[in-house]
């Protein structure tokens, strides 16, 4: 098994994060440092990530968290700020977040120890739409919403087409729903700023058509098998998922 997939299967990190850890020299195989992301691990070998011995997880875990504001989307934080893992202290399995929500954004966050599943949802080519409700300063116009739909330029690169709906206007603000499949840093906030509106509140309500229902803020739940399959289908990975589950 390739080392990046081995790390992902252990629940230590997603496959993309595993590649980064390997390149940063944080992975050892049988006590020897490796920076080769394609290295093949054989049965019985000892793999260490950041000084911790890992092994593929025996049971796959899929969780949905309604993240409150004020929590960092990471497994640990060097500045000791609150992380989403502080909300999951009764979960014994080693899991990691699928993607990120910034500190000031609330809403749906998925976590797992299944690196292949995480990679399936995060890979841009699979176009998994995330739905956000943003309250922005000022009165957003239909023309500005259409600009967001067509794509705006951020850091010299135009964003992919989005789905945008103005939900309501307040006295000094607008609530707008935005659906995107890209995952660029603070993308929704920067998109809105590009058309002249600062985001005052931002909440993610759905991923790949899966909503949170009545899940309370700060609480989490295990995804049902049919919900996991729904996300796999949204990413076009249903058959790949079935094949992986057949493997010993």
C-alpha positions as a LaTeX table, in Angstrom:
\begin{tabular}{lrrr}
\hline
Residue & $x$ (\AA) & $y$ (\AA) & $z$ (\AA) \\
\hline
Unk1 & 0.00 & 0.00 & 0.00 \\
Unk2 & 1.34 & 3.46 & $-0.87$ \\
Unk3 & 2.50 & 5.37 & 2.18 \\
Unk4 & 0.08 & 8.28 & 1.69 \\
Unk5 & $-2.86$ & 5.88 & 1.48 \\
Unk6 & $-1.57$ & 3.96 & 4.52 \\
Unk7 & $-1.51$ & 7.19 & 6.53 \\
Unk8 & $-4.99$ & 8.12 & 5.32 \\
Unk9 & $-6.32$ & 4.65 & 6.22 \\
Unk10 & $-4.97$ & 5.08 & 9.76 \\
Unk11 & $-7.07$ & 8.20 & 10.32 \\
Unk12 & $-3.94$ & 10.29 & 10.97 \\
Unk13 & $-4.65$ & 12.63 & 8.05 \\
Unk14 & $-6.33$ & 12.91 & 4.67 \\
Unk15 & $-4.32$ & 11.70 & 1.69 \\
Unk16 & $-3.49$ & 15.27 & 0.67 \\
Unk17 & $-2.35$ & 16.11 & 4.19 \\
Unk18 & $-0.36$ & 12.86 & 4.25 \\
Unk19 & 1.53 & 13.97 & 1.12 \\
Unk20 & 2.37 & 17.23 & 2.87 \\
Unk21 & 3.58 & 15.46 & 6.02 \\
Unk22 & 5.78 & 13.17 & 3.95 \\
Unk23 & 7.35 & 16.05 & 2.02 \\
Unk24 & 7.97 & 17.92 & 5.31 \\
Unk25 & 9.98 & 14.98 & 6.62 \\
Unk26 & 7.53 & 14.00 & 9.35 \\
Unk27 & 7.13 & 10.35 & 8.34 \\
Unk28 & 9.40 & 7.41 & 9.13 \\
Unk29 & 9.20 & 3.83 & 7.90 \\
Unk30 & 11.01 & 1.28 & 10.04 \\
Unk31 & 12.85 & 4.14 & 11.72 \\
Unk32 & 14.05 & 5.68 & 8.45 \\
Unk33 & 12.86 & 9.09 & 7.27 \\
Unk34 & 11.14 & 9.08 & 3.88 \\
Unk35 & 10.03 & 11.93 & 1.65 \\
Unk36 & 8.79 & 9.69 & $-1.18$ \\
Unk37 & 4.99 & 9.97 & $-1.39$ \\
Unk38 & 4.78 & 6.89 & $-3.61$ \\
Unk39 & 6.73 & 4.62 & $-1.26$ \\
Unk40 & 5.11 & 1.19 & $-0.88$ \\
Unk41 & 4.56 & $-0.05$ & 2.69 \\
Unk42 & 4.60 & $-3.79$ & 3.27 \\
Unk43 & 2.73 & $-5.74$ & 5.94 \\
Unk44 & 4.47 & $-5.71$ & 9.33 \\
Unk45 & 6.45 & $-2.53$ & 8.72 \\
Unk46 & 6.41 & 0.20 & 11.38 \\
Unk47 & 5.16 & 3.61 & 10.21 \\
Unk48 & 5.54 & 6.74 & 12.33 \\
Unk49 & 3.90 & 10.11 & 11.71 \\
Unk50 & 5.30 & 12.99 & 13.76 \\
Unk51 & 6.81 & 10.46 & 16.16 \\
Unk52 & 3.61 & 8.45 & 16.61 \\
Unk53 & 3.27 & 4.86 & 15.38 \\
Unk54 & 0.17 & 4.41 & 13.23 \\
Unk55 & $-1.74$ & 1.55 & 11.65 \\
Unk56 & $-4.81$ & 1.40 & 9.36 \\
Unk57 & $-8.07$ & 1.94 & 11.24 \\
Unk58 & $-10.15$ & $-1.17$ & 11.75 \\
Unk59 & $-13.45$ & 0.74 & 11.73 \\
Unk60 & $-14.39$ & 3.70 & 9.56 \\
Unk61 & $-16.02$ & 6.65 & 11.31 \\
Unk62 & $-18.07$ & 9.38 & 9.61 \\
Unk63 & $-19.27$ & 12.31 & 11.72 \\
Unk64 & $-21.17$ & 15.54 & 11.12 \\
Unk65 & $-20.51$ & 18.48 & 13.44 \\
Unk66 & $-22.47$ & 21.73 & 13.65 \\
Unk67 & $-19.42$ & 23.90 & 14.26 \\
Unk68 & $-19.87$ & 27.06 & 16.33 \\
Unk69 & $-17.87$ & 30.21 & 15.71 \\
Unk70 & $-14.62$ & 30.51 & 17.62 \\
Unk71 & $-13.24$ & 27.02 & 16.91 \\
Unk72 & $-10.28$ & 26.31 & 14.65 \\
Unk73 & $-10.78$ & 23.55 & 12.07 \\
Unk74 & $-7.69$ & 21.50 & 12.83 \\
Unk75 & $-6.72$ & 18.52 & 14.95 \\
Unk76 & $-4.36$ & 20.60 & 17.09 \\
Unk77 & $-3.32$ & 24.22 & 17.33 \\
Unk78 & 0.16 & 25.42 & 18.29 \\
Unk79 & $-1.32$ & 28.53 & 19.94 \\
Unk80 & $-3.67$ & 26.41 & 22.08 \\
Unk81 & $-6.78$ & 27.98 & 20.58 \\
Unk82 & $-10.01$ & 25.93 & 20.81 \\
Unk83 & $-10.26$ & 23.41 & 17.98 \\
Unk84 & $-13.17$ & 21.38 & 16.68 \\
Unk85 & $-11.63$ & 18.35 & 18.39 \\
Unk86 & $-12.51$ & 19.94 & 21.74 \\
Unk87 & $-16.15$ & 19.34 & 20.80 \\
Unk88 & $-15.50$ & 15.63 & 20.15 \\
Unk89 & $-13.66$ & 14.58 & 23.30 \\
Unk90 & $-15.85$ & 11.50 & 23.78 \\
Unk91 & $-14.82$ & 10.14 & 20.36 \\
Unk92 & $-12.11$ & 7.55 & 20.98 \\
Unk93 & $-11.12$ & 7.01 & 17.33 \\
Unk94 & $-8.52$ & 9.25 & 15.71 \\
Unk95 & $-10.36$ & 11.40 & 13.18 \\
Unk96 & $-9.68$ & 14.54 & 11.19 \\
Unk97 & $-11.79$ & 17.26 & 9.53 \\
Unk98 & $-12.69$ & 17.03 & 5.85 \\
Unk99 & $-11.79$ & 20.48 & 4.59 \\
Unk100 & $-12.02$ & 23.62 & 6.70 \\
Unk101 & $-14.30$ & 26.29 & 8.06 \\
Unk102 & $-12.57$ & 29.42 & 9.30 \\
Unk103 & $-12.73$ & 30.51 & 12.91 \\
Unk104 & $-15.58$ & 32.97 & 12.32 \\
Unk105 & $-17.73$ & 30.61 & 10.23 \\
Unk106 & $-20.30$ & 28.22 & 11.70 \\
Unk107 & $-22.10$ & 25.21 & 10.31 \\
Unk108 & $-21.56$ & 21.78 & 8.82 \\
Unk109 & $-18.19$ & 20.13 & 9.16 \\
Unk110 & $-17.58$ & 16.47 & 8.32 \\
Unk111 & $-14.91$ & 14.43 & 10.11 \\
Unk112 & $-13.64$ & 10.92 & 9.46 \\
Unk113 & $-10.77$ & 8.47 & 9.72 \\
Unk114 & $-11.33$ & 7.38 & 6.11 \\
Unk115 & $-8.71$ & 9.16 & 4.02 \\
Unk116 & $-10.06$ & 7.91 & 0.69 \\
Unk117 & $-13.52$ & 9.25 & 1.54 \\
Unk118 & $-12.05$ & 12.61 & 2.56 \\
Unk119 & $-10.05$ & 12.80 & $-0.66$ \\
Unk120 & $-13.18$ & 11.99 & $-2.67$ \\
Unk121 & $-15.08$ & 14.90 & $-1.14$ \\
Unk122 & $-12.24$ & 17.42 & $-1.28$ \\
Unk123 & $-10.94$ & 16.81 & $-4.80$ \\
Unk124 & $-12.06$ & 19.75 & $-7.00$ \\
Unk125 & $-12.74$ & 17.53 & $-10.02$ \\
Unk126 & $-15.63$ & 15.87 & $-8.17$ \\
Unk127 & $-17.46$ & 19.20 & $-7.80$ \\
Unk128 & $-19.07$ & 18.60 & $-4.41$ \\
Unk129 & $-21.20$ & 21.68 & $-3.80$ \\
Unk130 & $-21.16$ & 23.36 & $-0.38$ \\
Unk131 & $-24.10$ & 25.58 & 0.54 \\
Unk132 & $-23.56$ & 28.75 & 2.57 \\
Unk133 & $-25.85$ & 31.42 & 3.98 \\
Unk134 & $-24.04$ & 34.73 & 4.18 \\
Unk135 & $-25.32$ & 37.94 & 5.77 \\
Unk136 & $-23.49$ & 40.75 & 4.04 \\
Unk137 & $-23.34$ & 44.48 & 4.67 \\
Unk138 & $-25.45$ & 46.65 & 2.39 \\
Unk139 & $-28.01$ & 45.85 & $-0.27$ \\
Unk140 & $-26.70$ & 43.23 & $-2.70$ \\
Unk141 & $-28.26$ & 43.67 & $-6.11$ \\
Unk142 & $-29.33$ & 41.07 & $-8.63$ \\
Unk143 & $-26.53$ & 42.24 & $-10.94$ \\
Unk144 & $-23.94$ & 41.72 & $-8.20$ \\
Unk145 & $-25.33$ & 38.25 & $-7.52$ \\
Unk146 & $-25.02$ & 37.47 & $-11.23$ \\
Unk147 & $-21.36$ & 38.53 & $-11.11$ \\
Unk148 & $-20.79$ & 36.01 & $-8.32$ \\
Unk149 & $-22.52$ & 33.35 & $-10.40$ \\
Unk150 & $-20.25$ & 33.99 & $-13.38$ \\
Unk151 & $-17.11$ & 34.11 & $-11.22$ \\
Unk152 & $-15.01$ & 36.91 & $-9.78$ \\
Unk153 & $-11.24$ & 37.33 & $-9.79$ \\
Unk154 & $-9.41$ & 36.49 & $-6.54$ \\
Unk155 & $-5.60$ & 36.63 & $-6.48$ \\
Unk156 & $-5.59$ & 36.85 & $-10.26$ \\
Unk157 & $-7.69$ & 33.71 & $-10.75$ \\
Unk158 & $-11.40$ & 33.69 & $-11.59$ \\
Unk159 & $-13.60$ & 31.61 & $-9.33$ \\
Unk160 & $-15.65$ & 28.78 & $-10.81$ \\
Unk161 & $-19.32$ & 29.46 & $-11.58$ \\
Unk162 & $-21.47$ & 29.57 & $-8.43$ \\
Unk163 & $-25.17$ & 29.29 & $-7.67$ \\
Unk164 & $-26.42$ & 32.42 & $-5.91$ \\
Unk165 & $-29.82$ & 33.41 & $-4.55$ \\
Unk166 & $-30.71$ & 36.56 & $-2.66$ \\
Unk167 & $-32.94$ & 35.37 & 0.19 \\
Unk168 & $-33.93$ & 38.66 & 1.81 \\
Unk169 & $-32.94$ & 42.25 & 2.39 \\
Unk170 & $-32.76$ & 43.78 & 5.84 \\
Unk171 & $-32.47$ & 47.43 & 6.77 \\
Unk172 & $-28.70$ & 47.50 & 6.32 \\
Unk173 & $-27.80$ & 44.01 & 5.13 \\
Unk174 & $-28.64$ & 41.19 & 2.73 \\
Unk175 & $-28.90$ & 37.45 & 3.32 \\
Unk176 & $-27.70$ & 35.49 & 0.33 \\
Unk177 & $-27.31$ & 31.76 & $-0.32$ \\
Unk178 & $-24.17$ & 30.75 & $-2.21$ \\
Unk179 & $-23.32$ & 27.27 & $-3.51$ \\
Unk180 & $-19.75$ & 26.58 & $-4.62$ \\
Unk181 & $-17.64$ & 23.48 & $-5.19$ \\
Unk182 & $-14.23$ & 25.13 & $-4.92$ \\
Unk183 & $-12.46$ & 25.31 & $-1.58$ \\
Unk184 & $-10.13$ & 28.28 & $-1.80$ \\
Unk185 & $-9.10$ & 30.09 & 1.36 \\
Unk186 & $-11.99$ & 32.19 & 2.77 \\
Unk187 & $-13.57$ & 31.97 & $-0.65$ \\
Unk188 & $-17.15$ & 33.03 & 0.09 \\
Unk189 & $-15.99$ & 36.03 & 2.12 \\
Unk190 & $-13.58$ & 37.13 & $-0.60$ \\
Unk191 & $-16.15$ & 36.61 & $-3.36$ \\
Unk192 & $-18.60$ & 38.88 & $-1.60$ \\
Unk193 & $-15.90$ & 41.48 & $-0.94$ \\
Unk194 & $-15.08$ & 41.40 & $-4.67$ \\
Unk195 & $-18.56$ & 42.79 & $-5.42$ \\
Unk196 & $-18.42$ & 45.31 & $-2.60$ \\
Unk197 & $-20.04$ & 43.53 & 0.35 \\
Unk198 & $-18.34$ & 42.55 & 3.60 \\
Unk199 & $-19.58$ & 39.30 & 5.11 \\
Unk200 & $-21.01$ & 39.86 & 8.59 \\
Unk201 & $-22.05$ & 36.26 & 9.32 \\
Unk202 & $-21.36$ & 33.05 & 7.46 \\
Unk203 & $-22.90$ & 29.62 & 7.97 \\
Unk204 & $-22.48$ & 26.41 & 5.98 \\
Unk205 & $-25.75$ & 24.48 & 5.85 \\
Unk206 & $-25.09$ & 21.61 & 3.45 \\
Unk207 & $-22.46$ & 19.56 & 1.66 \\
Unk208 & $-23.28$ & 17.60 & $-1.48$ \\
Unk209 & $-27.00$ & 17.96 & $-0.84$ \\
Unk210 & $-26.72$ & 16.62 & 2.72 \\
Unk211 & $-28.13$ & 19.03 & 5.28 \\
Unk212 & $-27.84$ & 19.15 & 9.08 \\
Unk213 & $-31.50$ & 18.80 & 9.93 \\
Unk214 & $-32.05$ & 19.69 & 13.58 \\
Unk215 & $-28.46$ & 19.13 & 14.72 \\
Unk216 & $-27.76$ & 21.69 & 17.45 \\
Unk217 & $-24.76$ & 24.00 & 17.35 \\
Unk218 & $-21.75$ & 22.42 & 19.03 \\
Unk219 & $-23.23$ & 18.93 & 18.71 \\
Unk220 & $-22.31$ & 16.09 & 16.37 \\
Unk221 & $-23.84$ & 12.90 & 15.06 \\
Unk222 & $-22.67$ & 9.80 & 13.20 \\
Unk223 & $-23.63$ & 9.71 & 9.55 \\
Unk224 & $-25.97$ & 6.91 & 8.56 \\
Unk225 & $-24.67$ & 4.49 & 5.90 \\
Unk226 & $-27.16$ & 5.90 & 3.39 \\
Unk227 & $-25.83$ & 9.42 & 4.04 \\
Unk228 & $-22.27$ & 8.27 & 3.41 \\
Unk229 & $-23.39$ & 6.60 & 0.17 \\
Unk230 & $-25.24$ & 9.75 & $-0.83$ \\
Unk231 & $-22.00$ & 11.74 & $-0.54$ \\
Unk232 & $-20.09$ & 9.07 & $-2.45$ \\
Unk233 & $-22.66$ & 9.23 & $-5.25$ \\
Unk234 & $-22.45$ & 13.03 & $-5.30$ \\
Unk235 & $-18.73$ & 12.65 & $-5.93$ \\
Unk236 & $-19.20$ & 9.89 & $-8.47$ \\
Unk237 & $-17.44$ & 7.53 & $-6.10$ \\
Unk238 & $-20.15$ & 5.01 & $-5.29$ \\
Unk239 & $-18.55$ & 2.18 & $-7.21$ \\
Unk240 & $-15.10$ & 3.01 & $-5.87$ \\
Unk241 & $-16.50$ & 2.98 & $-2.35$ \\
Unk242 & $-18.09$ & $-0.44$ & $-2.87$ \\
Unk243 & $-14.85$ & $-1.83$ & $-4.25$ \\
Unk244 & $-12.86$ & $-0.55$ & $-1.28$ \\
Unk245 & $-15.27$ & $-2.08$ & 1.23 \\
Unk246 & $-14.85$ & $-5.49$ & $-0.41$ \\
Unk247 & $-11.13$ & $-5.44$ & 0.20 \\
Unk248 & $-9.91$ & $-7.44$ & 3.24 \\
\hline
\end{tabular}
